[in-house]
Amino acid sequence: MATISIQTKEEKSIVHTIYGVALGPGDPELLTLKALRVLQEADVIFYPGSILKGIQKSYVYPILKHHNLDTKELKGFYLKMSDNRSQAQEVYNQTVAHVQKLAIVGKKVCIVCEGDISLYASFSYILQQLQELQLPVTLIPGISSFSLGGAQHQVPLSLLNEKIAVIPRVKTFQEIADCLQNFDTLILMKVKTNWSEIYPKLVQQEWQFYYCERLGTTQEYITTNITELSTREIPYFSLLIIKKGLND
């Protein structure tokens, strides 16, 4: 890990680079070699989790445990599943303060996230504060969920000059229809939101659908038959790839 020196009132200490590390979509083997090496060299690893109905759960903790990283000092920061961002912001503030304190005393710190480090990652909110504090930071990218989705369905997300749009938490069916006027492939992230409203209209279309949920985990489920989703409970970790038909 790279390091820099800073001058305190009493002595000069070493501040190691703080790493933001993407763990991929869920399969413990879908880490880069660099990501695994940096995690193995870390003293402290911060990992995100969620709070739903008072229960704390982390999607990434099993990945850390798979690689025996639970033998290190692990610090979870848990966010409430809510549109109200006040609790999340407070958690980010506390996490940054903790990271800064550890870094200044010479600890090697990593902060991990699921998927890719720059795509809808909670780490991005922490990154902004670390940059404002002028702490040394390096990001290690990872495999996105829709990249794995395309691979599991064995379908190319794009060919030649085809255009792709990625939309989180789509609000209306019309938004989908409008996007497919200008893009060849549409990736809907977090489709749980407003699913009951858009689904009835989706099943009426002649588009090609590639549904994915909990990719890379033992609970992974994929299908190209959208009618199979009529009674299925859609989880938070889900996505839908839509490609226009050949005649569209």
TORKOL-4160 file (C-alpha; in steps of 0.2 Angstrom, whole numbers, padded with zeros to 4 digits, m for minus):
248
<pt num="1" X="0000" Y="0000" Z="0000"/>
<pt num="2" X="0006" Y="0018" Z="m0004"/>
<pt num="3" X="0010" Y="0029" Z="0010"/>
<pt num="4" X="0012" Y="0048" Z="0014"/>
<pt num="5" X="0020" Y="0057" Z="0029"/>
<pt num="6" X="0011" Y="0070" Z="0039"/>
<pt num="7" X="0017" Y="0081" Z="0053"/>
<pt num="8" X="0008" Y="0081" Z="0069"/>
<pt num="9" X="0012" Y="0092" Z="0084"/>
<pt num="10" X="0022" Y="0079" Z="0092"/>
<pt num="11" X="0030" Y="0068" Z="0079"/>
<pt num="12" X="0029" Y="0063" Z="0061"/>
<pt num="13" X="0018" Y="0049" Z="0057"/>
<pt num="14" X="0014" Y="0038" Z="0042"/>
<pt num="15" X="m0003" Y="0039" Z="0034"/>
<pt num="16" X="m0006" Y="0024" Z="0022"/>
<pt num="17" X="m0017" Y="0026" Z="0007"/>
<pt num="18" X="m0035" Y="0023" Z="0011"/>
<pt num="19" X="m0042" Y="0010" Z="m0002"/>
<pt num="20" X="m0060" Y="0010" Z="m0008"/>
<pt num="21" X="m0062" Y="m0008" Z="m0014"/>
<pt num="22" X="m0076" Y="m0015" Z="m0025"/>
<pt num="23" X="m0081" Y="m0033" Z="m0021"/>
<pt num="24" X="m0091" Y="m0037" Z="m0036"/>
<pt num="25" X="m0110" Y="m0042" Z="m0037"/>
<pt num="26" X="m0109" Y="m0057" Z="m0024"/>
<pt num="27" X="m0099" Y="m0071" Z="m0030"/>
<pt num="28" X="m0084" Y="m0072" Z="m0019"/>
<pt num="29" X="m0073" Y="m0077" Z="m0033"/>
<pt num="30" X="m0077" Y="m0062" Z="m0043"/>
<pt num="31" X="m0064" Y="m0051" Z="m0035"/>
<pt num="32" X="m0049" Y="m0044" Z="m0044"/>
<pt num="33" X="m0032" Y="m0050" Z="m0038"/>
<pt num="34" X="m0028" Y="m0033" Z="m0033"/>
<pt num="35" X="m0043" Y="m0031" Z="m0023"/>
<pt num="36" X="m0040" Y="m0047" Z="m0013"/>
<pt num="37" X="m0021" Y="m0042" Z="m0010"/>
<pt num="38" X="m0025" Y="m0025" Z="m0004"/>
<pt num="39" X="m0039" Y="m0032" Z="0008"/>
<pt num="40" X="m0027" Y="m0045" Z="0014"/>
<pt num="41" X="m0014" Y="m0032" Z="0018"/>
<pt num="42" X="m0027" Y="m0021" Z="0028"/>
<pt num="43" X="m0027" Y="m0018" Z="0046"/>
<pt num="44" X="m0046" Y="m0013" Z="0047"/>
<pt num="45" X="m0060" Y="m0016" Z="0034"/>
<pt num="46" X="m0075" Y="m0005" Z="0034"/>
<pt num="47" X="m0090" Y="m0013" Z="0026"/>
<pt num="48" X="m0108" Y="m0007" Z="0022"/>
<pt num="49" X="m0125" Y="m0015" Z="0027"/>
<pt num="50" X="m0143" Y="m0011" Z="0028"/>
<pt num="51" X="m0156" Y="m0009" Z="0042"/>
<pt num="52" X="m0173" Y="m0015" Z="0038"/>
<pt num="53" X="m0187" Y="m0017" Z="0051"/>
<pt num="54" X="m0173" Y="m0015" Z="0064"/>
<pt num="55" X="m0163" Y="m0030" Z="0058"/>
<pt num="56" X="m0145" Y="m0027" Z="0052"/>
<pt num="57" X="m0139" Y="m0036" Z="0037"/>
<pt num="58" X="m0124" Y="m0035" Z="0026"/>
<pt num="59" X="m0123" Y="m0041" Z="0008"/>
<pt num="60" X="m0104" Y="m0040" Z="0007"/>
<pt num="61" X="m0100" Y="m0048" Z="0024"/>
<pt num="62" X="m0101" Y="m0066" Z="0017"/>
<pt num="63" X="m0088" Y="m0061" Z="0004"/>
<pt num="64" X="m0076" Y="m0055" Z="0017"/>
<pt num="65" X="m0079" Y="m0071" Z="0027"/>
<pt num="66" X="m0076" Y="m0082" Z="0012"/>
<pt num="67" X="m0058" Y="m0075" Z="0010"/>
<pt num="68" X="m0055" Y="m0077" Z="0029"/>
<pt num="69" X="m0055" Y="m0058" Z="0031"/>
<pt num="70" X="m0066" Y="m0059" Z="0046"/>
<pt num="71" X="m0050" Y="m0063" Z="0056"/>
<pt num="72" X="m0046" Y="m0044" Z="0054"/>
<pt num="73" X="m0054" Y="m0030" Z="0062"/>
<pt num="74" X="m0070" Y="m0027" Z="0053"/>
<pt num="75" X="m0081" Y="m0012" Z="0055"/>
<pt num="76" X="m0099" Y="m0012" Z="0049"/>
<pt num="77" X="m0108" Y="0004" Z="0044"/>
<pt num="78" X="m0127" Y="0001" Z="0042"/>
<pt num="79" X="m0139" Y="0012" Z="0033"/>
<pt num="80" X="m0158" Y="0012" Z="0035"/>
<pt num="81" X="m0168" Y="0007" Z="0019"/>
<pt num="82" X="m0177" Y="0024" Z="0017"/>
<pt num="83" X="m0178" Y="0039" Z="0006"/>
<pt num="84" X="m0174" Y="0050" Z="0020"/>
<pt num="85" X="m0155" Y="0052" Z="0019"/>
<pt num="86" X="m0152" Y="0060" Z="0036"/>
<pt num="87" X="m0148" Y="0044" Z="0045"/>
<pt num="88" X="m0137" Y="0039" Z="0030"/>
<pt num="89" X="m0128" Y="0055" Z="0031"/>
<pt num="90" X="m0124" Y="0054" Z="0049"/>
<pt num="91" X="m0118" Y="0036" Z="0047"/>
<pt num="92" X="m0106" Y="0042" Z="0033"/>
<pt num="93" X="m0100" Y="0056" Z="0044"/>
<pt num="94" X="m0096" Y="0045" Z="0058"/>
<pt num="95" X="m0088" Y="0032" Z="0047"/>
<pt num="96" X="m0076" Y="0046" Z="0039"/>
<pt num="97" X="m0072" Y="0052" Z="0057"/>
<pt num="98" X="m0067" Y="0034" Z="0062"/>
<pt num="99" X="m0057" Y="0031" Z="0046"/>
<pt num="100" X="m0048" Y="0047" Z="0048"/>
<pt num="101" X="m0043" Y="0043" Z="0066"/>
<pt num="102" X="m0037" Y="0026" Z="0061"/>
<pt num="103" X="m0027" Y="0033" Z="0046"/>
<pt num="104" X="m0018" Y="0046" Z="0056"/>
<pt num="105" X="m0011" Y="0033" Z="0069"/>
<pt num="106" X="m0004" Y="0023" Z="0054"/>
<pt num="107" X="m0018" Y="0010" Z="0051"/>
<pt num="108" X="m0020" Y="0002" Z="0034"/>
<pt num="109" X="m0039" Y="0005" Z="0030"/>
<pt num="110" X="m0050" Y="m0002" Z="0017"/>
<pt num="111" X="m0068" Y="0003" Z="0014"/>
<pt num="112" X="m0078" Y="m0010" Z="0003"/>
<pt num="113" X="m0094" Y="m0010" Z="m0007"/>
<pt num="114" X="m0104" Y="m0022" Z="m0017"/>
<pt num="115" X="m0103" Y="m0021" Z="m0036"/>
<pt num="116" X="m0092" Y="m0008" Z="m0044"/>
<pt num="117" X="m0084" Y="0006" Z="m0033"/>
<pt num="118" X="m0090" Y="0020" Z="m0044"/>
<pt num="119" X="m0108" Y="0014" Z="m0048"/>
<pt num="120" X="m0122" Y="0018" Z="m0036"/>
<pt num="121" X="m0109" Y="0014" Z="m0022"/>
<pt num="122" X="m0111" Y="0020" Z="m0004"/>
<pt num="123" X="m0092" Y="0023" Z="m0004"/>
<pt num="124" X="m0094" Y="0038" Z="m0016"/>
<pt num="125" X="m0102" Y="0048" Z="m0001"/>
<pt num="126" X="m0087" Y="0044" Z="0010"/>
<pt num="127" X="m0075" Y="0047" Z="m0004"/>
<pt num="128" X="m0080" Y="0065" Z="m0006"/>
<pt num="129" X="m0077" Y="0068" Z="0013"/>
<pt num="130" X="m0060" Y="0060" Z="0012"/>
<pt num="131" X="m0055" Y="0071" Z="m0002"/>
<pt num="132" X="m0060" Y="0086" Z="0007"/>
<pt num="133" X="m0049" Y="0080" Z="0022"/>
<pt num="134" X="m0035" Y="0078" Z="0009"/>
<pt num="135" X="m0032" Y="0060" Z="0014"/>
<pt num="136" X="m0024" Y="0049" Z="0001"/>
<pt num="137" X="m0037" Y="0038" Z="m0007"/>
<pt num="138" X="m0036" Y="0025" Z="m0021"/>
<pt num="139" X="m0051" Y="0016" Z="m0029"/>
<pt num="140" X="m0051" Y="m0002" Z="m0035"/>
<pt num="141" X="m0065" Y="m0006" Z="m0047"/>
<pt num="142" X="m0075" Y="m0021" Z="m0048"/>
<pt num="143" X="m0088" Y="m0031" Z="m0059"/>
<pt num="144" X="m0105" Y="m0023" Z="m0060"/>
<pt num="145" X="m0121" Y="m0033" Z="m0057"/>
<pt num="146" X="m0127" Y="m0030" Z="m0075"/>
<pt num="147" X="m0110" Y="m0036" Z="m0082"/>
<pt num="148" X="m0113" Y="m0052" Z="m0072"/>
<pt num="149" X="m0131" Y="m0052" Z="m0078"/>
<pt num="150" X="m0126" Y="m0052" Z="m0096"/>
<pt num="151" X="m0114" Y="m0066" Z="m0093"/>
<pt num="152" X="m0126" Y="m0077" Z="m0084"/>
<pt num="153" X="m0139" Y="m0075" Z="m0098"/>
<pt num="154" X="m0126" Y="m0077" Z="m0111"/>
<pt num="155" X="m0132" Y="m0061" Z="m0120"/>
<pt num="156" X="m0121" Y="m0046" Z="m0126"/>
<pt num="157" X="m0126" Y="m0030" Z="m0118"/>
<pt num="158" X="m0121" Y="m0021" Z="m0134"/>
<pt num="159" X="m0113" Y="m0024" Z="m0151"/>
<pt num="160" X="m0105" Y="m0012" Z="m0163"/>
<pt num="161" X="m0113" Y="0005" Z="m0161"/>
<pt num="162" X="m0128" Y="0000" Z="m0150"/>
<pt num="163" X="m0131" Y="0012" Z="m0136"/>
<pt num="164" X="m0135" Y="0007" Z="m0117"/>
<pt num="165" X="m0144" Y="0017" Z="m0104"/>
<pt num="166" X="m0144" Y="0013" Z="m0085"/>
<pt num="167" X="m0158" Y="0019" Z="m0075"/>
<pt num="168" X="m0161" Y="0016" Z="m0056"/>
<pt num="169" X="m0178" Y="0015" Z="m0048"/>
<pt num="170" X="m0188" Y="0019" Z="m0064"/>
<pt num="171" X="m0204" Y="0028" Z="m0060"/>
<pt num="172" X="m0216" Y="0025" Z="m0074"/>
<pt num="173" X="m0218" Y="0014" Z="m0089"/>
<pt num="174" X="m0217" Y="0029" Z="m0101"/>
<pt num="175" X="m0199" Y="0032" Z="m0095"/>
<pt num="176" X="m0194" Y="0015" Z="m0101"/>
<pt num="177" X="m0203" Y="0017" Z="m0118"/>
<pt num="178" X="m0195" Y="0034" Z="m0121"/>
<pt num="179" X="m0178" Y="0027" Z="m0117"/>
<pt num="180" X="m0180" Y="0013" Z="m0129"/>
<pt num="181" X="m0183" Y="0026" Z="m0143"/>
<pt num="182" X="m0165" Y="0032" Z="m0141"/>
<pt num="183" X="m0156" Y="0016" Z="m0134"/>
<pt num="184" X="m0154" Y="m0002" Z="m0140"/>
<pt num="185" X="m0152" Y="m0009" Z="m0122"/>
<pt num="186" X="m0160" Y="m0003" Z="m0106"/>
<pt num="187" X="m0154" Y="m0009" Z="m0089"/>
<pt num="188" X="m0166" Y="m0006" Z="m0075"/>
<pt num="189" X="m0157" Y="m0006" Z="m0058"/>
<pt num="190" X="m0167" Y="m0008" Z="m0041"/>
<pt num="191" X="m0183" Y="m0013" Z="m0051"/>
<pt num="192" X="m0192" Y="m0017" Z="m0034"/>
<pt num="193" X="m0197" Y="0002" Z="m0034"/>
<pt num="194" X="m0214" Y="0004" Z="m0043"/>
<pt num="195" X="m0213" Y="m0014" Z="m0050"/>
<pt num="196" X="m0232" Y="m0016" Z="m0047"/>
<pt num="197" X="m0235" Y="m0001" Z="m0058"/>
<pt num="198" X="m0224" Y="m0005" Z="m0073"/>
<pt num="199" X="m0225" Y="m0024" Z="m0074"/>
<pt num="200" X="m0242" Y="m0025" Z="m0081"/>
<pt num="201" X="m0237" Y="m0015" Z="m0096"/>
<pt num="202" X="m0220" Y="m0023" Z="m0098"/>
<pt num="203" X="m0228" Y="m0040" Z="m0101"/>
<pt num="204" X="m0238" Y="m0033" Z="m0116"/>
<pt num="205" X="m0222" Y="m0028" Z="m0125"/>
<pt num="206" X="m0213" Y="m0039" Z="m0138"/>
<pt num="207" X="m0196" Y="m0034" Z="m0131"/>
<pt num="208" X="m0182" Y="m0046" Z="m0125"/>
<pt num="209" X="m0181" Y="m0047" Z="m0106"/>
<pt num="210" X="m0167" Y="m0054" Z="m0095"/>
<pt num="211" X="m0172" Y="m0053" Z="m0077"/>
<pt num="212" X="m0159" Y="m0056" Z="m0063"/>
<pt num="213" X="m0159" Y="m0056" Z="m0044"/>
<pt num="214" X="m0146" Y="m0059" Z="m0030"/>
<pt num="215" X="m0133" Y="m0062" Z="m0044"/>
<pt num="216" X="m0117" Y="m0072" Z="m0039"/>
<pt num="217" X="m0125" Y="m0078" Z="m0023"/>
<pt num="218" X="m0133" Y="m0095" Z="m0018"/>
<pt num="219" X="m0150" Y="m0087" Z="m0020"/>
<pt num="220" X="m0147" Y="m0081" Z="m0038"/>
<pt num="221" X="m0162" Y="m0082" Z="m0050"/>
<pt num="222" X="m0163" Y="m0077" Z="m0068"/>
<pt num="223" X="m0176" Y="m0079" Z="m0081"/>
<pt num="224" X="m0180" Y="m0073" Z="m0099"/>
<pt num="225" X="m0199" Y="m0077" Z="m0096"/>
<pt num="226" X="m0206" Y="m0061" Z="m0089"/>
<pt num="227" X="m0223" Y="m0069" Z="m0085"/>
<pt num="228" X="m0214" Y="m0080" Z="m0072"/>
<pt num="229" X="m0212" Y="m0064" Z="m0062"/>
<pt num="230" X="m0231" Y="m0061" Z="m0060"/>
<pt num="231" X="m0232" Y="m0067" Z="m0042"/>
<pt num="232" X="m0213" Y="m0066" Z="m0037"/>
<pt num="233" X="m0208" Y="m0055" Z="m0024"/>
<pt num="234" X="m0195" Y="m0044" Z="m0031"/>
<pt num="235" X="m0180" Y="m0040" Z="m0019"/>
<pt num="236" X="m0169" Y="m0025" Z="m0018"/>
<pt num="237" X="m0154" Y="m0033" Z="m0027"/>
<pt num="238" X="m0163" Y="m0036" Z="m0043"/>
<pt num="239" X="m0161" Y="m0029" Z="m0061"/>
<pt num="240" X="m0170" Y="m0031" Z="m0078"/>
<pt num="241" X="m0161" Y="m0030" Z="m0095"/>
<pt num="242" X="m0172" Y="m0025" Z="m0109"/>
<pt num="243" X="m0167" Y="m0026" Z="m0127"/>
<pt num="244" X="m0178" Y="m0020" Z="m0141"/>
<pt num="245" X="m0185" Y="m0033" Z="m0153"/>
<pt num="246" X="m0177" Y="m0036" Z="m0170"/>
<pt num="247" X="m0191" Y="m0025" Z="m0179"/>
<pt num="248" X="m0190" Y="m0011" Z="m0166"/>
